[in-house]
Amino acid sequence: GADEPTPATYAAWFDEVCRLSSDLVVEWMRVGFVHGVMNTDNMSIHGLTIDYGPYGWLDDFDQNWTPNTTDAAGRRYRFGYQPQITQWNLLQLANAIVPLTEETEPLEASLNGFAARFRDDYRAMMLAKLGLEVGDSAADDALIGALLDLLQATEIDMTIFYRRLAAMPLAAGADREPVSDGDELVAEALAPEHLGGAYYSLDDVPSDQRAKLDHWLRSYRRRVQAIGLADPARAEAMNRLNPKYVLRNYLAQLAIDAAETGDFSLVQELAEVLRRPYDEQPAAEAHAARRPDWARNRPGCSMLSCSS
């Protein structure tokens, strides 16, 4: 009939699905969420997070981590591979609707557009997590890439790292001349009052990684000072995008353990804290702590099965 969708309508719809899917995964990567079972039937055309059974949140930053025990061998659904899996899922959707669009070119353009959109939005998101805006793409990618390598190389809590970085004094001000590479500020970066609290074992961080962190911090600080970004403004901007509280796996398991005995107080407490994940909540400080050693390999705290 006259009101039936045309091939162009279906193509435009698919393009919108690609856009929404890119936006969704950028947000997953921003907060360290791992879906865990990204089969095509567990993805929504609305760009919503659904059917996340064996999901998890990064504790220590690891691009290769999957919370799904059934995915442990191939790690198809690992944290760092989620964008590629999303695009693969979109390809399967495109194959299914070719009869409706009558040609493949618009669908191919949308799939290519997904990759370009994700790349650009991921770059902007990562810079925003650092309190920065997009500048020179090559320099931006170098800063982001070096940071990701640093986070991957040592056992460091992603959520705590960004909050600690936001609190570091980096900007030049009235009481501090623009710094040079000889400045001792960055040498203090691994002290407990700065980034040290984000490391699971600061003493085990090898000297070469400390040197790389020092080098990265100098590059980051130069970027902050080049745009005249004051520390309070940077901290405020970063803390709007970097949550202090996430539903850490071990916290969820503790809440489940208590609930199974009829005590729902921790469930209610976590629900209240997570309504304001970016806010400082002094009474809930314990829920922002690193994963304890006892939870490192405990079932439910480190990995889940699809039927968990």
C-alpha positions as CSV (number, residue, x, y, z in Angstrom):
1,G,0.0,0.0,0.0
2,A,0.9,3.7,-0.2
3,D,1.8,3.8,3.5
4,E,4.2,0.9,3.4
5,P,7.8,1.7,4.2
6,T,10.0,2.1,1.1
7,P,13.5,0.7,0.7
8,A,14.9,4.1,1.5
9,T,12.9,4.1,4.8
10,Y,14.4,0.7,5.8
11,A,17.9,2.0,4.9
12,A,17.4,5.1,7.0
13,W,16.1,3.0,9.9
14,F,19.2,0.8,9.8
15,D,21.4,3.9,9.8
16,E,19.6,5.0,13.0
17,V,20.1,1.6,14.6
18,C,23.8,1.9,13.8
19,R,24.0,5.4,15.4
20,L,22.2,4.3,18.5
21,S,24.4,1.2,18.8
22,S,27.5,3.3,18.6
23,D,26.3,5.7,21.2
24,L,25.5,2.8,23.5
25,V,28.9,1.1,23.3
26,V,30.7,4.4,23.8
27,E,28.9,4.7,27.1
28,W,29.8,1.1,28.1
29,M,33.5,1.9,27.4
30,R,33.3,5.1,29.3
31,V,32.2,3.5,32.6
32,G,33.9,0.1,32.2
33,F,30.8,-2.0,31.7
34,V,31.1,-5.4,30.1
35,H,27.9,-6.9,28.7
36,G,29.4,-10.4,28.7
37,V,27.1,-12.1,26.2
38,M,26.6,-10.0,23.1
39,N,24.8,-12.5,21.0
40,T,22.6,-10.8,18.3
41,D,19.4,-11.6,20.3
42,N,20.9,-9.8,23.3
43,M,21.2,-6.5,21.4
44,S,18.5,-3.9,21.1
45,I,17.7,-1.8,18.0
46,H,16.8,1.0,20.4
47,G,20.4,1.3,21.7
48,L,19.5,0.0,25.1
49,T,21.4,-2.4,27.3
50,I,19.3,-5.6,27.6
51,D,19.8,-9.3,28.5
52,Y,23.1,-8.7,30.3
53,G,23.2,-11.9,32.4
54,P,26.9,-12.5,33.0
55,Y,27.8,-8.8,33.0
56,G,30.4,-7.1,35.0
57,W,32.3,-3.9,35.7
58,L,36.0,-3.5,35.3
59,D,37.9,-3.5,38.6
60,D,41.4,-3.5,37.4
61,F,41.6,-2.2,33.8
62,D,41.9,-5.1,31.4
63,Q,40.8,-4.9,27.7
64,N,40.8,-8.7,27.6
65,W,38.5,-9.3,30.6
66,T,35.2,-11.0,30.2
67,P,32.8,-11.7,33.1
68,N,31.3,-14.7,31.3
69,T,32.7,-18.1,32.3
70,T,31.5,-19.6,29.0
71,D,33.4,-17.0,27.2
72,A,36.7,-17.5,29.1
73,A,38.4,-19.5,26.4
74,G,37.8,-17.3,23.3
75,R,37.0,-14.1,25.1
76,R,34.8,-13.0,22.2
77,Y,32.9,-10.7,24.4
78,R,35.8,-9.1,26.3
79,F,35.7,-5.5,27.3
80,G,37.9,-4.1,24.5
81,Y,36.2,-6.1,21.7
82,Q,32.7,-4.8,22.4
83,P,32.8,-2.2,19.5
84,Q,33.8,-4.9,17.0
85,I,31.1,-7.3,18.2
86,T,28.5,-4.6,17.9
87,Q,29.5,-3.9,14.3
88,W,29.5,-7.7,13.6
89,N,26.0,-7.9,15.0
90,L,24.9,-4.9,12.9
91,L,26.2,-6.7,9.9
92,Q,24.0,-9.7,10.6
93,L,21.0,-7.3,10.9
94,A,22.0,-5.8,7.6
95,N,22.1,-9.2,5.9
96,A,18.6,-9.9,7.2
97,I,17.0,-6.8,5.8
98,V,18.7,-6.7,2.4
99,P,15.4,-8.0,0.8
100,L,13.7,-4.9,2.2
101,T,16.2,-2.4,1.0
102,E,16.7,-4.1,-2.3
103,E,20.4,-3.0,-2.4
104,T,23.4,-3.3,-0.2
105,E,25.1,0.0,-0.7
106,P,23.1,2.0,1.8
107,L,23.6,-0.7,4.4
108,E,27.4,-0.9,3.7
109,A,27.6,2.9,4.1
110,S,25.8,2.7,7.5
111,L,28.2,0.0,8.7
112,N,31.2,2.1,7.6
113,G,29.5,5.0,9.3
114,F,29.2,3.1,12.5
115,A,33.0,2.5,12.5
116,A,33.8,6.2,11.8
117,R,31.2,7.4,14.3
118,F,32.4,5.1,17.0
119,R,36.1,6.1,16.4
120,D,35.3,9.8,16.6
121,D,33.0,9.6,19.6
122,Y,35.2,7.2,21.5
123,R,38.1,9.7,21.0
124,A,36.0,12.6,22.2
125,M,34.7,10.5,25.2
126,M,38.2,9.5,26.3
127,L,39.4,13.1,26.1
128,A,36.4,14.3,28.1
129,K,37.2,11.7,30.8
130,L,40.5,13.6,31.0
131,G,38.8,17.0,31.1
132,L,40.0,17.8,27.6
133,E,38.4,18.5,24.2
134,V,39.2,17.2,20.8
135,G,42.3,18.8,19.2
136,D,44.7,17.4,16.8
137,S,43.5,13.8,16.1
138,A,47.0,12.3,15.9
139,A,48.1,13.9,19.2
140,D,44.8,13.0,20.8
141,D,45.1,9.3,19.7
142,A,48.7,9.2,20.9
143,L,47.7,10.5,24.4
144,I,44.8,8.1,24.6
145,G,46.7,5.1,23.3
146,A,49.6,5.7,25.7
147,L,47.1,5.9,28.6
148,L,45.4,2.7,27.6
149,D,48.7,0.9,27.4
150,L,49.6,2.2,30.9
151,L,46.3,1.1,32.4
152,Q,46.6,-2.3,30.7
153,A,50.2,-3.0,31.8
154,T,49.7,-2.8,35.5
155,E,46.9,-3.8,37.8
156,I,45.2,-0.5,38.4
157,D,41.5,0.2,39.3
158,M,40.0,2.1,36.4
159,T,37.2,3.9,38.3
160,I,39.6,5.1,41.1
161,F,42.3,6.1,38.7
162,Y,40.2,8.7,36.9
163,R,38.9,10.2,40.1
164,R,42.4,10.4,41.6
165,L,43.7,11.9,38.4
166,A,41.0,14.6,38.6
167,A,42.2,15.5,42.0
168,M,45.9,15.9,41.1
169,P,47.3,19.4,41.0
170,L,48.5,20.0,37.4
171,A,47.6,23.5,36.3
172,A,50.1,26.4,36.4
173,G,48.8,29.1,38.7
174,A,49.8,32.2,40.6
175,D,51.8,30.2,43.1
176,R,53.3,27.9,40.5
177,E,55.3,28.8,37.5
178,P,54.7,26.8,34.3
179,V,56.5,23.6,34.9
180,S,59.3,22.0,33.0
181,D,60.3,18.3,32.7
182,G,62.5,18.8,35.8
183,D,59.5,19.7,38.0
184,E,59.1,17.2,40.9
185,L,55.3,17.3,40.8
186,V,54.9,14.3,38.7
187,A,57.5,12.4,40.7
188,E,55.0,12.6,43.5
189,A,52.2,11.1,41.3
190,L,52.6,7.6,42.7
191,A,52.4,8.7,46.3
192,P,49.3,7.5,48.1
193,E,47.6,10.9,48.1
194,H,47.7,10.9,44.3
195,L,47.4,7.9,42.1
196,G,48.8,5.3,44.4
197,G,45.4,4.4,45.8
198,A,44.3,3.2,42.4
199,Y,47.0,0.5,42.2
200,Y,46.3,-2.9,43.6
201,S,49.9,-3.4,44.5
202,L,51.9,-0.2,44.1
203,D,55.1,-1.9,45.3
204,D,54.9,-4.3,42.4
205,V,54.8,-1.7,39.7
206,P,58.1,-2.0,37.8
207,S,60.3,1.0,37.3
208,D,59.8,1.1,33.6
209,Q,56.0,1.4,34.1
210,R,56.6,4.2,36.6
211,A,58.8,6.0,34.1
212,K,56.1,5.6,31.4
213,L,53.4,6.9,33.7
214,D,55.7,9.9,34.6
215,H,56.1,10.6,30.9
216,W,52.4,10.3,30.2
217,L,51.6,12.6,33.1
218,R,54.0,15.2,31.7
219,S,52.3,15.1,28.3
220,Y,48.9,15.3,29.9
221,R,50.0,18.2,32.2
222,R,51.4,20.1,29.2
223,R,48.0,19.7,27.5
224,V,46.1,20.9,30.5
225,Q,48.4,24.0,30.9
226,A,48.4,24.8,27.1
227,I,44.6,25.4,27.3
228,G,44.8,27.2,30.7
229,L,42.6,24.6,32.4
230,A,42.4,25.3,36.1
231,D,42.4,22.3,38.4
232,P,39.0,22.9,40.0
233,A,37.3,23.2,36.6
234,R,39.2,20.1,35.3
235,A,38.2,18.1,38.4
236,E,34.5,19.2,38.0
237,A,34.4,18.3,34.4
238,M,36.1,14.9,34.9
239,N,34.0,13.9,37.9
240,R,30.8,14.5,35.8
241,L,31.9,11.7,33.5
242,N,33.9,9.4,35.7
243,P,31.7,7.7,38.3
244,K,33.0,7.2,41.8
245,Y,30.6,4.3,42.4
246,V,29.9,1.4,40.1
247,L,28.2,-1.9,40.8
248,R,31.3,-3.8,41.5
249,N,30.9,-7.5,41.1
250,Y,31.9,-8.3,44.7
251,L,29.5,-5.7,46.1
252,A,26.7,-7.3,44.1
253,Q,27.7,-10.7,45.4
254,L,27.7,-9.5,49.0
255,A,24.3,-8.1,48.5
256,I,23.0,-11.3,47.0
257,D,24.5,-13.4,49.8
258,A,22.8,-11.2,52.4
259,A,19.5,-11.2,50.5
260,E,19.5,-15.0,50.4
261,T,19.4,-14.9,54.2
262,G,16.5,-12.4,54.1
263,D,18.6,-9.3,54.7
264,F,18.0,-6.8,51.9
265,S,19.7,-3.9,53.6
266,L,22.8,-4.0,51.4
267,V,20.6,-4.2,48.3
268,Q,18.8,-1.1,49.4
269,E,22.0,0.7,50.4
270,L,23.7,0.0,47.0
271,A,20.5,1.1,45.1
272,E,20.6,4.4,47.0
273,V,24.3,5.0,46.4
274,L,24.1,4.2,42.7
275,R,21.4,6.7,42.2
276,R,24.2,9.3,42.4
277,P,27.2,7.5,41.1
278,Y,29.2,10.7,40.4
279,D,28.6,12.4,43.7
280,E,30.9,12.3,46.8
281,Q,29.0,10.3,49.4
282,P,31.2,10.2,52.5
283,A,28.9,7.7,54.3
284,A,29.3,5.3,51.4
285,E,33.1,5.6,50.9
286,A,33.6,1.9,51.5
287,H,31.6,1.1,48.4
288,A,34.2,3.0,46.2
289,A,37.1,0.8,47.4
290,R,39.2,-1.5,45.2
291,R,38.1,-5.1,44.9
292,P,39.4,-6.9,48.0
293,D,41.8,-9.8,47.6
294,W,39.3,-12.4,48.8
295,A,37.0,-11.5,45.8
296,R,39.7,-11.8,43.2
297,N,38.8,-15.3,42.1
298,R,35.6,-16.1,44.0
299,P,32.7,-17.2,41.7
300,G,30.2,-14.4,41.4
301,C,32.8,-11.8,42.2
302,S,35.1,-12.3,39.2
303,M,33.1,-14.3,36.7
304,L,29.6,-15.5,36.1
305,S,27.9,-18.1,33.9
306,C,25.1,-17.4,31.5
307,S,22.7,-19.0,33.9
308,S,23.9,-17.1,37.0
